[in-house]
């Protein structure tokens, strides 16, 4: 097998990277009727598997789980997840042959082996689903010609797929049909029905390609979504301690601050996030953000280049074969940091205090969101897809940090995202540490002093914020998401 993307010619690569269309709500009126009464089997019951299954069952679909024999015999966590929630569990041999739709939600590193087994049992003309296209695009695995291959990729961890559904909303999703496996021309309708069943029609369903999903997803999770949040959490916590801030307060300011601050981004983009600052703080945040973008531009671009070329995937798959040695070392290293081990701060911090004392956090978010978006666009990825990968998914990742710090984030994201996040943060931490030398009073840990401003300066700053392409496409896409439910401030 070889990298599927690299086997395409330049024109084919470009066409696939640029495939992205927001599906109008009028074309979602049939709901999930296509899958009603169908036998749907989910393979794997981790974070995505369980929570997508719960949503689909609540949407009226027939869901069961196929697990490995040893997982059932040993009553592993996947078996506990499925049975404790009242789902029927069977072996591959017992229930895959009767499935109309088989959804493979096992970890990426298991896909090649799992899919080889699934193809032996899947009935003729059935459908195979993924929630990430890594196996198709980067591994290049071939699927039986009669099988339709589709993807529904929610733009967040599985826990948030469920939480947003329970709030009466949903998470955006990219759907795709593998052009080499659509023998009956039914893939689009089935993928759309699946996306509706997990609630994504409330937030936006994008008709994309396996390639666009993989390349944009890897870029987003490695940089702003996971890698930048991880690196920033560690460095900013240490900076607060250096400044003499109480350790438990510092921990909560960072841990919960990402969630509170990015909640504003979800509802009103970078514009609203900066509007939560005083005018003096806004101008300072924009100044810091500009410097950070210049510092981090080469690192962001390197990650995109390595993702496009396949270099990232090649190195990660080498680590898979090496029993995840590098991943495990990074995981242990993060778990032993001072930020992860600091005591809990039980007092409530007022919402505005997170903005006032986290000016640098705002600047980092602005820089990371814009850089990720800009480099995706430069690569050929469409604005709609880049928006979801750079901005909208960010608060959904921040929600996980708010629960149990970086441990929770790394627990619920995929191993692929975790590996990429560590890879990025390893390079980002020294850059951020050096940048700490440029901080001034009011940048982090306390409120900036108000200074006099002239109208022209403020007008120019506001105009520049609002005219960024991610703000323009964001206004359009957020019109689709009017039923978003706010989180509660902690």
NORLIN-V883785 format. One record per residue. PSI is psi in degrees with one decimal (NA if undefined). Layout:
BEGIN
PSI ; PSI
END
This chain:
BEGIN
150.9 ; 162.4 ; 116.6 ; -43.5 ; -42.4 ; -14.3 ; -12.4 ; 155.8 ; 171.4 ; -44.5 ; -41.4 ; -39.5 ; -46.3 ; -42.9 ; -43.1 ; -40.7 ; -34.1 ; 0.9 ; 116.0 ; 119.3 ; 125.3 ; 124.8 ; 124.0 ; 144.2 ; -27.0 ; -21.4 ; 9.1 ; 8.9 ; -20.9 ; 0.3 ; -134.2 ; 35.3 ; -31.2 ; -31.5 ; -5.9 ; 129.9 ; -4.1 ; 154.5 ; 109.8 ; 125.1 ; 124.1 ; 131.1 ; 115.3 ; 137.4 ; 55.0 ; -147.9 ; -52.9 ; -44.8 ; -48.9 ; -49.9 ; -35.4 ; -40.4 ; -40.8 ; -44.8 ; -43.5 ; -39.0 ; -42.9 ; -21.5 ; 8.6 ; 16.7 ; 158.6 ; 107.7 ; 133.5 ; 171.0 ; 136.9 ; 123.9 ; 159.0 ; 153.4 ; -44.3 ; -30.4 ; -39.7 ; -46.2 ; -42.2 ; -1.2 ; 54.3 ; 176.7 ; -38.3 ; -41.3 ; -43.0 ; -45.4 ; -46.5 ; -50.3 ; -35.5 ; -17.3 ; 12.9 ; 20.0 ; 149.7 ; 135.7 ; 133.7 ; 171.7 ; 165.1 ; -47.2 ; -33.0 ; -40.2 ; -17.5 ; -40.1 ; -19.8 ; -1.5 ; 135.6 ; -37.6 ; 122.5 ; 122.0 ; 113.7 ; 105.2 ; 32.7 ; 165.4 ; 150.1 ; -40.6 ; -17.3 ; -8.1 ; -45.5 ; -49.0 ; -44.2 ; -46.5 ; -35.3 ; -41.3 ; -44.9 ; -40.8 ; -24.9 ; -27.1 ; -18.8 ; 136.0 ; 160.2 ; 140.1 ; 23.0 ; -176.0 ; 136.9 ; 127.0 ; 148.3 ; 160.9 ; 5.5 ; 137.2 ; 14.9 ; -45.3 ; -38.4 ; -45.8 ; -48.1 ; -35.9 ; -36.2 ; 30.3 ; 137.9 ; 139.0 ; 145.7 ; 138.8 ; -29.5 ; -11.2 ; 131.7 ; 130.8 ; 121.1 ; 170.9 ; 139.1 ; 112.6 ; 96.5 ; 140.3 ; 57.7 ; 168.9 ; 161.2 ; -35.0 ; -38.4 ; -24.1 ; -41.8 ; -45.3 ; -43.2 ; -35.7 ; -43.8 ; -26.9 ; -1.5 ; 12.7 ; -132.0 ; 179.0 ; 147.2 ; 152.6 ; 143.3 ; 131.9 ; 152.2 ; 159.0 ; 130.1 ; 117.0 ; -24.6 ; -8.7 ; 69.4 ; 58.3 ; -24.7 ; 7.6 ; 42.1 ; -4.4 ; -43.3 ; -46.6 ; -38.6 ; -43.1 ; -41.5 ; -41.5 ; -40.1 ; -45.3 ; -39.6 ; -37.5 ; -22.8 ; 3.2 ; 6.0 ; -18.5 ; -19.7 ; -27.7 ; -24.0 ; 127.6 ; 122.8 ; 127.2 ; 111.4 ; -153.8 ; 160.5 ; -41.2 ; -47.8 ; -38.5 ; -46.7 ; -49.7 ; -39.9 ; -37.8 ; -45.8 ; -41.1 ; -46.5 ; -47.8 ; -32.8 ; -35.0 ; -96.6 ; -38.3 ; -45.7 ; -51.8 ; -44.8 ; -38.9 ; -39.4 ; -51.0 ; -44.2 ; -38.7 ; -45.5 ; -45.8 ; -42.6 ; -36.0 ; -48.2 ; -34.7 ; -41.1 ; -41.1 ; -41.7 ; -34.3 ; -4.6 ; 13.0 ; 141.5 ; 132.3 ; -41.3 ; -36.7 ; -43.2 ; -41.5 ; -43.6 ; -37.1 ; -40.7 ; -51.4 ; -50.6 ; -23.0 ; -39.4 ; -41.9 ; -46.7 ; -45.4 ; -43.3 ; -16.2 ; -35.6 ; -35.4 ; -41.2 ; -38.5 ; -29.6 ; 19.0 ; -167.6 ; -32.7 ; -49.8 ; -39.5 ; -44.6 ; -25.3 ; -17.6 ; -9.7 ; 158.5 ; 162.8 ; -39.1 ; -45.7 ; -37.1 ; -46.9 ; -40.0 ; -40.8 ; -40.3 ; -37.7 ; -47.7 ; -39.9 ; -41.0 ; -41.9 ; -40.9 ; -38.3 ; -40.0 ; -40.4 ; -42.1 ; -8.6 ; -48.8 ; -36.7 ; -43.9 ; -45.7 ; -38.2 ; -42.9 ; -41.0 ; -42.5 ; -43.8 ; -29.9 ; -44.8 ; -41.8 ; -21.3 ; -0.2 ; -42.2 ; -49.6 ; -41.3 ; -45.7 ; -39.6 ; -41.5 ; -29.0 ; -39.8 ; -34.7 ; -47.0 ; -20.6 ; 25.2 ; 34.6 ; 34.2 ; -47.3 ; -43.9 ; -45.2 ; -37.6 ; -45.7 ; -41.2 ; -45.8 ; -40.4 ; -44.8 ; -40.9 ; -22.0 ; 12.5 ; 158.0 ; -37.3 ; -43.3 ; -29.0 ; -1.9 ; 154.9 ; 154.4 ; 138.9 ; 114.1 ; -16.5 ; 150.9 ; 138.7 ; 124.8 ; 146.1 ; -46.1 ; -26.2 ; -31.5 ; -40.2 ; -46.1 ; -42.2 ; -0.4 ; 37.1 ; -43.1 ; -34.5 ; -41.7 ; -44.3 ; -41.1 ; -43.5 ; -45.2 ; -47.0 ; -46.2 ; -41.7 ; -49.4 ; -41.8 ; -47.7 ; -46.4 ; -49.2 ; -41.1 ; -32.8 ; -44.6 ; -43.4 ; -32.1 ; -17.3 ; -3.0 ; 139.7 ; 153.5 ; -40.0 ; -46.4 ; -42.5 ; -34.6 ; -49.6 ; -39.2 ; -27.6 ; -33.7 ; -55.9 ; -34.9 ; -17.5 ; -50.3 ; -26.5 ; -30.6 ; -42.2 ; -33.6 ; -37.3 ; -38.4 ; -36.4 ; -26.6 ; -56.4 ; 42.5 ; -151.2 ; -24.8 ; -46.2 ; -44.2 ; -49.8 ; -19.8 ; -39.8 ; -19.2 ; 167.0 ; 161.2 ; -32.8 ; -45.6 ; -39.5 ; -44.8 ; -47.0 ; -35.2 ; -44.9 ; -41.1 ; -45.5 ; -47.9 ; -31.3 ; -40.3 ; -29.1 ; -33.1 ; -47.9 ; -35.3 ; -43.2 ; -39.6 ; -41.7 ; -36.6 ; -25.2 ; -24.8 ; -15.8 ; -0.3 ; 151.6 ; 162.0 ; 133.2 ; -8.6 ; -31.1 ; 129.4 ; -17.1 ; 168.9 ; 138.1 ; 145.0 ; 138.0 ; 136.9 ; 162.6 ; 141.3 ; 151.6 ; 154.9 ; -39.1 ; -44.9 ; -47.1 ; -39.7 ; -44.8 ; -40.3 ; -48.1 ; -41.6 ; -39.3 ; -39.3 ; -49.2 ; -20.3 ; -2.4 ; 139.4 ; -31.9 ; -27.7 ; -35.5 ; -49.1 ; -30.0 ; -41.5 ; -39.2 ; -46.9 ; -33.1 ; -16.9 ; -22.6 ; -16.2 ; 46.5 ; -12.9 ; 19.0 ; 141.4 ; 126.8 ; 150.8 ; 166.6 ; 134.3 ; 139.4 ; NA
END
